[in-house]
Amino acid sequence: MTNSRPLNTMVENGPTVLWNDSATISELTESISYGAVGATCNPVIALAAIKSDLPRWSARIAELAKEMPTAGESEIGWKVVEEVSIDAAKLLMPSFEKYKGVNGRLSMQTDPRLHRDAKALADQAEHFSSLAPNIIVKIPATQTGIEAIEDATYRGVSVNVTVSFTVPQAVAAGEAIERGLKRREAEGLPTEDMGPVVTIMCGRLDDWLKHVYDRDKLCFDPGYLEWAGVAVFKEAYRIFGERGLRARLLSAAYRNALQWTEFVGGKVVLSPPFAWQQRFQASDIDPQPRIDVPVDAHVLETLKTMPEFVKAFDVDGMTPEEFITFGATRKTLRQFLGADEDLDGIVRDILIPAP
């Protein structure tokens, strides 16, 4: 018998939860009907949300320019991002109340231009956290970001670790969150209503390894590369359990259905882009628990012939100092910085229209 609503079935039957990888109101509303209990955002996604309702946000940018007469393009653009996020967060308040803060959160990402300044990242995270009770804040898994993640967690911010693709990044971030939580607890500060997550951008890791496969003229079954992000996520999940890290893992940047079906049954967050959710929901897949099913040994051993995969899979494959040098990290940071520039351009065209 065909399962007509597999995402709902997954959410209803186990600990795996669905978040929507978009702050666009129409997409989030439909995702909630699939069982979504949270949402993620980043500069690229925020830009897409603004472009999806550009007449509205163009008018709002013009209003903000009058309200903030000395503000520059970036300040006005980020004010719009705040308002986009607050609108989306309102839709998630029922889930936030139902799950007592563990779910029902809308992710906002810290400005990627601050990626070299831990205090600035933590300060902005604390500000974003104050905008609505159910905001969770993204901080990148770089060496500087790890410092900011601990600090922001200690301040009471629920953190969503981003720009994260590897086991060493995820574990370092999970341990930073744990240190922040323990510091709060040592001072009698509450932690039970916080909902930290550590993202692994599985598909972006796959993208990077496919680039390396071609660059280095490697030759093995290219289908094995579809399992790389899955293998990394499962290994991180195993280590989180072994070390008792309280943050949940979150799977993002989907490129195939394995990044859904292989993680069902785990106490994890799945955050597919909306278009992937539609494909999953329209499928006849019956999602069964597979988080503890290991990746085929031959596939894994073949992937381990790639030094870049070893960096990603082994918990000691990279030091925090090396996180910023990993190819997927550099590519993603540059893309997020590019989205910042594009948002500045939208604001510029409204403040100073072309002649």
DATASUL-V207228 format. One record per residue. N is the residue number from 1. RES is the residue in three letters. D_FIRST is the distance of its C-alpha to the first C-alpha in whole Angstrom. Layout:
N & RES & D_FIRST
N & RES & D_FIRST
//
This chain:
1 & MET & 0
2 & THR & 4
3 & ASN & 6
4 & SER & 9
5 & ARG & 12
6 & PRO & 12
7 & LEU & 16
8 & ASN & 16
9 & THR & 14
10 & MET & 16
11 & VAL & 19
12 & GLU & 18
13 & ASN & 17
14 & GLY & 21
15 & PRO & 24
16 & THR & 23
17 & VAL & 24
18 & LEU & 24
19 & TRP & 27
20 & ASN & 27
21 & ASP & 30
22 & SER & 31
23 & ALA & 34
24 & THR & 33
25 & ILE & 33
26 & SER & 30
27 & GLU & 28
28 & LEU & 29
29 & THR & 28
30 & GLU & 24
31 & SER & 24
32 & ILE & 25
33 & SER & 22
34 & TYR & 20
35 & GLY & 21
36 & ALA & 24
37 & VAL & 27
38 & GLY & 30
39 & ALA & 31
40 & THR & 33
41 & CYS & 36
42 & ASN & 38
43 & PRO & 41
44 & VAL & 39
45 & ILE & 36
46 & ALA & 39
47 & LEU & 41
48 & ALA & 38
49 & ALA & 37
50 & ILE & 41
51 & LYS & 41
52 & SER & 38
53 & ASP & 40
54 & LEU & 43
55 & PRO & 45
56 & ARG & 45
57 & TRP & 45
58 & SER & 48
59 & ALA & 50
60 & ARG & 49
61 & ILE & 51
62 & ALA & 54
63 & GLU & 54
64 & LEU & 54
65 & ALA & 57
66 & LYS & 59
67 & GLU & 58
68 & MET & 59
69 & PRO & 62
70 & THR & 62
71 & ALA & 59
72 & GLY & 58
73 & GLU & 55
74 & SER & 53
75 & GLU & 54
76 & ILE & 52
77 & GLY & 49
78 & TRP & 48
79 & LYS & 49
80 & VAL & 46
81 & VAL & 44
82 & GLU & 45
83 & GLU & 44
84 & VAL & 41
85 & SER & 40
86 & ILE & 41
87 & ASP & 39
88 & ALA & 36
89 & ALA & 37
90 & LYS & 37
91 & LEU & 33
92 & LEU & 32
93 & MET & 35
94 & PRO & 33
95 & SER & 31
96 & PHE & 34
97 & GLU & 35
98 & LYS & 32
99 & TYR & 32
100 & LYS & 36
101 & GLY & 36
102 & VAL & 34
103 & ASN & 32
104 & GLY & 32
105 & ARG & 35
106 & LEU & 35
107 & SER & 37
108 & MET & 40
109 & GLN & 42
110 & THR & 45
111 & ASP & 47
112 & PRO & 47
113 & ARG & 51
114 & LEU & 51
115 & HIS & 50
116 & ARG & 53
117 & ASP & 54
118 & ALA & 53
119 & LYS & 55
120 & ALA & 54
121 & LEU & 50
122 & ALA & 50
123 & ASP & 52
124 & GLN & 50
125 & ALA & 47
126 & GLU & 49
127 & HIS & 49
128 & PHE & 46
129 & SER & 45
130 & SER & 47
131 & LEU & 46
132 & ALA & 43
133 & PRO & 42
134 & ASN & 39
135 & ILE & 40
136 & ILE & 39
137 & VAL & 41
138 & LYS & 40
139 & ILE & 43
140 & PRO & 43
141 & ALA & 43
142 & THR & 47
143 & GLN & 49
144 & THR & 51
145 & GLY & 47
146 & ILE & 47
147 & GLU & 50
148 & ALA & 49
149 & ILE & 46
150 & GLU & 48
151 & ASP & 50
152 & ALA & 48
153 & THR & 46
154 & TYR & 49
155 & ARG & 50
156 & GLY & 47
157 & VAL & 45
158 & SER & 41
159 & VAL & 41
160 & ASN & 38
161 & VAL & 39
162 & THR & 39
163 & VAL & 40
164 & SER & 38
165 & PHE & 37
166 & THR & 38
167 & VAL & 38
168 & PRO & 42
169 & GLN & 41
170 & ALA & 39
171 & VAL & 40
172 & ALA & 44
173 & ALA & 42
174 & GLY & 40
175 & GLU & 44
176 & ALA & 46
177 & ILE & 43
178 & GLU & 44
179 & ARG & 48
180 & GLY & 48
181 & LEU & 46
182 & LYS & 48
183 & ARG & 51
184 & ARG & 50
185 & GLU & 49
186 & ALA & 53
187 & GLU & 54
188 & GLY & 52
189 & LEU & 50
190 & PRO & 47
191 & THR & 44
192 & GLU & 41
193 & ASP & 40
194 & MET & 40
195 & GLY & 37
196 & PRO & 38
197 & VAL & 35
198 & VAL & 36
199 & THR & 34
200 & ILE & 33
201 & MET & 33
202 & CYS & 31
203 & GLY & 31
204 & ARG & 34
205 & LEU & 35
206 & ASP & 33
207 & ASP & 35
208 & TRP & 38
209 & LEU & 38
210 & LYS & 37
211 & HIS & 40
212 & VAL & 42
213 & TYR & 40
214 & ASP & 42
215 & ARG & 45
216 & ASP & 46
217 & LYS & 45
218 & LEU & 42
219 & CYS & 40
220 & PHE & 37
221 & ASP & 34
222 & PRO & 33
223 & GLY & 29
224 & TYR & 31
225 & LEU & 32
226 & GLU & 28
227 & TRP & 28
228 & ALA & 32
229 & GLY & 31
230 & VAL & 28
231 & ALA & 30
232 & VAL & 33
233 & PHE & 31
234 & LYS & 30
235 & GLU & 33
236 & ALA & 34
237 & TYR & 32
238 & ARG & 33
239 & ILE & 37
240 & PHE & 36
241 & GLY & 35
242 & GLU & 38
243 & ARG & 40
244 & GLY & 39
245 & LEU & 39
246 & ARG & 38
247 & ALA & 37
248 & ARG & 33
249 & LEU & 32
250 & LEU & 30
251 & SER & 29
252 & ALA & 30
253 & ALA & 30
254 & TYR & 27
255 & ARG & 27
256 & ASN & 24
257 & ALA & 20
258 & LEU & 22
259 & GLN & 24
260 & TRP & 21
261 & THR & 18
262 & GLU & 21
263 & PHE & 23
264 & VAL & 20
265 & GLY & 21
266 & GLY & 25
267 & LYS & 27
268 & VAL & 27
269 & VAL & 27
270 & LEU & 25
271 & SER & 27
272 & PRO & 25
273 & PRO & 27
274 & PHE & 25
275 & ALA & 24
276 & TRP & 22
277 & GLN & 21
278 & GLN & 20
279 & ARG & 18
280 & PHE & 16
281 & GLN & 15
282 & ALA & 14
283 & SER & 12
284 & ASP & 9
285 & ILE & 10
286 & ASP & 10
287 & PRO & 13
288 & GLN & 15
289 & PRO & 19
290 & ARG & 21
291 & ILE & 24
292 & ASP & 26
293 & VAL & 25
294 & PRO & 28
295 & VAL & 28
296 & ASP & 29
297 & ALA & 32
298 & HIS & 33
299 & VAL & 32
300 & LEU & 34
301 & GLU & 37
302 & THR & 37
303 & LEU & 36
304 & LYS & 39
305 & THR & 42
306 & MET & 42
307 & PRO & 44
308 & GLU & 42
309 & PHE & 39
310 & VAL & 41
311 & LYS & 43
312 & ALA & 39
313 & PHE & 38
314 & ASP & 41
315 & VAL & 42
316 & ASP & 45
317 & GLY & 45
318 & MET & 46
319 & THR & 49
320 & PRO & 49
321 & GLU & 52
322 & GLU & 49
323 & PHE & 46
324 & ILE & 48
325 & THR & 49
326 & PHE & 45
327 & GLY & 44
328 & ALA & 41
329 & THR & 43
330 & ARG & 46
331 & LYS & 43
332 & THR & 41
333 & LEU & 44
334 & ARG & 46
335 & GLN & 43
336 & PHE & 43
337 & LEU & 47
338 & GLY & 46
339 & ALA & 44
340 & ASP & 47
341 & GLU & 49
342 & ASP & 47
343 & LEU & 47
344 & ASP & 51
345 & GLY & 51
346 & ILE & 49
347 & VAL & 52
348 & ARG & 55
349 & ASP & 54
350 & ILE & 54
351 & LEU & 57
352 & ILE & 59
353 & PRO & 58
354 & ALA & 59
355 & PRO & 62
//
